């Protein structure tokens, strides 16, 4: 695999086409369609799933009337947003105002392009994928700041500044957790990180290093929740305080782009959690030959999405279980607790490597 070469269909397309250029073009097209399908196609499912998880946590039923168990409710909501008027208030910077949701929606697709959803189901295989993810992840901050500033609304601007402070702060811990996994895996390539966890479930980093791995996984879930701007760390929105947050002045399709971004981001974050701590697309083998043969019959893509949706469920349970902290509590939690704990985790990981406990 060379830099920038798509691998969504790979050798299968090349064998069918006698012209290498045509095969590459088809491969690129299929890769783009695949990434769009994973992101946009999963969003309605996740919105419906969020409503049902929220309802059951709060002992309610959720949407029930439109379609079987409310399955068509999300389609109705999406249709409504697409046909609503896109209105911008007076005094906005029109270019920046509409550029913000575009940047916001584009960013998560870059990360999905780097994710190996299966052994041969990846758009781009980079040897420096982890630094690239950290860099791309920071682009979401620009969308928040741009949207709040360009809206010509003091509440939107205040929300954007709060959200920017939060995202910059938690970006530090997010990068350090990924660095911890890179250190114990010995590579910044997502495929090689998955390969370092080959074997049974006890070779996954969450179990292979019982204390460090589990603590790292919990910290990843916590920090990524703040990076995703999801409750209880949705300080950039805080409906009770800031109406709708940095996107208060957005309507119709522009608002839908911000809304869609959150659910595509959660797919990317869950995929990274599965890759870094749960063995990626590898089957959860348990070391019993008869059982492992059955598990290996299930395609690797199925295992990957099973882990992704499990982590998404955890994000949703976290959202609807905990209350939102104050902004000062949130910042203190990062700088006074998570960051020192991250540094301790890195030091402990280095010691484990030095004494040969990480193989």
N, C-alpha and C positions, 0 to 999 in steps of 0.2 A: 504494500500500500504506500503510495507516494503522497506527498503533501497535497491536499486539496482534491484528491481523487475520490469521487463518490463510490460507495460500496453497498448501496441499498439492494441491488439485484446482482451486481458483480459479474462473475464469470458466466452466469446463465445467459445474460444479454449478449455478451461478447461472442459466445458460441453460435447464437442465432443469427447475428449480423456479420456479413463478410467485410463490412467497412468499419474500421475502428472508430472513425470520427462519428459515424451514425450511432454506433453502440454507446459511445461516451455521451452523446446528446440525449439518447433515450434514458440512459442511466441517470443523468442529471435531472431530467424531467420527472422521472419516477421518484427520485429522491425528494424533490421539491413537493410533489403531490403527497408523498408519504408523510413528510414532516407537517404539512398543512392539515392532513387528515388526522394525525395524532393530536395536534393542538386544538384545532377548531372542532373536530368531531368529538373530542372528549369533553369539551366545555359544557354542552347541554346535559350530559350524563352527570357531571360533577355538580352542576347547579341543582339538579333534581336530588342527587345524593346528599348534598349539603342540607337541603330542606328537610329531608326525611331523617337524617341523623340529628339535626337540631330538634325536630319534633319529638323524636323518641327519647332524647335526653331530657326533654322537658315534659314527658308524659303526654304528648299530643300525637295527632295523626299526620299532620302536614297536609300538602295538597292531595285531594281525593276525588274531586268532582269532574275535572276535565281529563277525560281518558281514564284508562284503568289505573286506579290508585294515583291519579293525578299525573300520569306520565306525559300528557300533552301540555301541561301547564307551562313548562319551560319553552316549548315551541311557540306558544302564544305570547309569552313575554319577549322572546327574541324578535318575533314579527312586529310587535308593538314598538320596540326600540328602533327597528330599521325604518319604520314609516313615520316616526315622530319627527317634528321639525327640529333641525339643527339651528339653534338660536345662540347668538353671541351678544353679550351686553355691550353697551357703548363704552368706548375708550379702550378696548382691548387691542393688543398687538396681534392682528389677525394671523400673520405668518407663524409667530411663536405659539399662538393659541391653538392652531390646528396641527402644528408640528409635534406638540407634546404627546397627544394620544397616539400618533404614528410611531414615535420613538418608543413609547411604552409598549405597544403591541409588537413591534419588530424585534425587540431585545430577546424575549423568551424563545423565539424560533431559532436564534443563533445557538442558544444552549441546546435545544432539542437536536440540532444538526450534529452536535458532538457526542450525543448519548448513544452507546451501543445497546440497542433494544434486543439484540440477539447476536450470535456469533458472526453472522453475515448480514446484519441489519443495522448498518450505521452509515450515515452520510459522509462524514469526514473523520478519519482517524489521525489525531494529532499526538505527537510525542510530548507536547507541552499543553495538553488539554486542560489540566487543572489551573495553571496561570491564566489561560485564555478564558476559562469560566469565571474566574475572579474578576478579570478585566471587563468582560461582557456584563457581568452582574452589576457592575457599578454604573452602567448606562441607565438603569432604571431610576437612579437618583436624579439624573438630568430631566427625565420626564416629569417627575414629581415637582421639582423646583420650577421648571418651565411652565407647567400647567398652572401652578399657584400664582406665579408672578404675572403671567400673561392675562389672567382672568380679570385683573383690575378690581379685585375684591379683597378687602383687608383680612377677612376670615380665611379665604383661600391662601393668601400669602402667609399668614400665621401658621396655617396647617402645613404648608409646604416647607417652611423653615423648621418646624418641629419634626416633620417626617425626614427632612434632610439630615438633621442632627442625629436622629435615631439610626438611619440607614448607614451613615458614615461610621458611627460608633460600633454598630454590630457587624459592619463589614470587617473590622479588625479581627474579631473573634471568629467570624466565618472563615476568613483566610487562614487563621492559625489552626483551626480544626482540619481543614483540607491539607495543610502542611503536615500535620500529625500523621494523616493517612499516607501521604506521599513518603514521609520519612520511614514508616514501618513497612511500606510496600516496596520501597526502593525505586519508584518510578512515578512520573507525572502523567503517564498515559493511562486513560481509563481502561483500555483493554488489558494492560499489564497489571493494573490494580485488581481487576477481576481475576486474572490468572494467578495472582498471588494468594487467592482464596480458594484455589482448586482443591477438591477433595470432598469431605463431608461437611455438614453444617458446623461442625466444631472447628473447621478451618476458616470460617468467616470471621472477620475481624471483631465483630461484636462478641463472639464466643472464644476465639483463639487467644485473645488477651482479656480474660474474664472481667477484670476490674477496669483497666484502661479503655478497652473497647466499648464496654457498656456505658461508662461515663462519657466517652467521646460521642457515642450515639445520642445520649440524652442531651448533651450540649448542642450537637448538630440540630436536633429537632427544635430546641429552644431558640437558637440563634437564627435558624432559617425561618422560623415563624415571624421573628422581628423583621427579617429581610423581606419577607413576603407582605409585610404590612397587614397581617391578619390578626384578628382579635386573639388573645387579649392585648396584643402589642400593636394594635391599629391606631397609634397615636396620630398618624397623619389624617385620619378620618374623624374618629371620636364624635359620633353623631350627636351625642348629648351636649357637646361643647361647641362644635364647629359646623353644625348642619350636616354637610356631607364631606367636609374636608377640602382637600386641594382641588377636587373636581366638582365643587358646588355649582359652578356656572356652566357646566357641560351638560348637554342634552342629546337625545337621539343617538345617532351613530357614534358621535364623538365620545359620549358617555359609555356606550356599549364597548368601545375599544378599551377603555380603562377597566371596565368590568370584566371583559374577556381576558385581559392580561393577567389578572389575579389567578384565574383558574388554569391558564397555560403555565404560569410560573410555578404553581403547586405541583404540576406534573413534572417539570424539570427538577424541582427540589426533591421530590419523592424519588425520582430516578437516580439522582446523585446519592441520596441516602441508601438506596438499594445497592448501588455500585460500591460505595465506600465501606459499608458495614455488613451487607447481607449477601454478598457473593454475586451481585449483578444478575445476569441471566442464567446462572448455573442452577441446576436442580438441587433441592434440599436433600442430598443423599445422607443416609444415616448409618452406612457401613454394613447393612444387611443385604447380601447380594440379591436375594429374591425380590425384596422391596425396592432396591435401587434400580433394578431392571424396569420395573413398572414406572418409576418416577422418570427415568430417562426416555421413556416413550412419549412423554409430553413435550411439545416443542419448547425451545428455549424462550421464544417470544412470549409464550403463555406464562412461564414462570416469572419473567421480567415484569409483565403487567400485573400479575398477581401480587408481587412485592410492592409495586408502585401504588396499587389501590389500597393495600394494607396500610402503607404509610400515609396515604391521603386520608384514610379513615382516622388514623391517629391525629393528624392535623385538625380534622373536624371535631373530634372529641375534645382536643385541647382547647379549641376555640369556644365550644359551648359549655365547658366545665369551669373555666377560670374567669374571674372578673378582671376588668382592665385596671392596671396600676396607673398612678399619676405619672406625669412625664418625668418628674425628678426621681421617682422610685425606679422607673424604667432605666434611666441613664445611670443611676447608682448601681443597679443590678449588673449592668455591663462592665463599668469601669472598676467597681470595687469587688465584684465576685467572679464574673465569667472570665474576664481578662486574666486575673491572677491564676485562676484555675486552669486556664488554657496554657499558660506558661509552665505551670507545674506538670501538666499532662505532657507537654513537649519534652521537658527535662526527664520525666519518668520513662517516656518512650525511648529517649536517647540512651538511658541507662540500660533498659531492657535489651536494646540492640548491642550495646557494648559488651554485656555479659553473655550474649548469645541466647537469650530467651525468646527472641523473635527470629524465626527461621524462614 
